[in-house]
Amino acid sequence: MALTSEARQRLANVKMVKPELASSIEEYVIQLASSGKLKRALDDEQVKQMLLALQGKKREIKIRRA
């Protein structure tokens, strides 16, 4: 696998809450590995950075009620 055990656990946790976000990360990691751009397993910190980057692209709308 292209992820460390900590990174796999984080991705599994994310998958329970936001399956579409976890799928995006999985697809990206598979692309990296199949193209030969992945030299070593991604660690937890790298997966966190990917998650933050993907979440930053989505706009969050909050409704406040008085």
N, C-alpha and C positions, 0 to 999 in steps of 0.2 A: 504494500500500500504506500501511497505517496504522502501519508500523514503520520506524525508521531502519535502515540497512544493518547496523549493529552489533547492534541488537536482533533483526533477522532471523537473523543468524548465531548468536546465543545460543540462539534458539528452535530452530534447526536442530540445534544440538549437544544440546540437551535432548531433542529428538525422538528422537535415536538411542538415548539411554539410558532415557528415560521417556516413551514416546509418548503415554500417557494424560494426563500432566501438560501436555505441549505442546499437546495437543488442547484441553484446558480453557482454556488461555491464548488460543489462537487463537479459540475460540468467544466468549470474553469480549470480545476486541478487535473482532471482527465485530459483536457486539451494540452496543458503544460507538459504532462507526462508523456503523452503520445507524440508530441512534437520534439521531444528530447531537450526541452528547455528546463526541465526539473532535474537538477543534479543531485539533490538529496531530499529527504522527507521534509515536508513543511512542518514547522513547530507551531505551538499554540499561539505564540505572539504573531506570527505571520498570518494565521487564520483570523485572529482578532482584527488585524489591519485590513484584511479583505472584507470582513463583515462590516467594519466601519465605513469603508469606501463604498460598498454597495448600498448601505443604509443611508449614506449621505446623499445619494442620488435621488432618493425618494423623498417627497415632501410630506411632512406630517402636519395634519390639520387637527387642532385642538379646539373644542367648543367649550366655552366656560359659561356656566349658568349662574346667574345671580340669585 
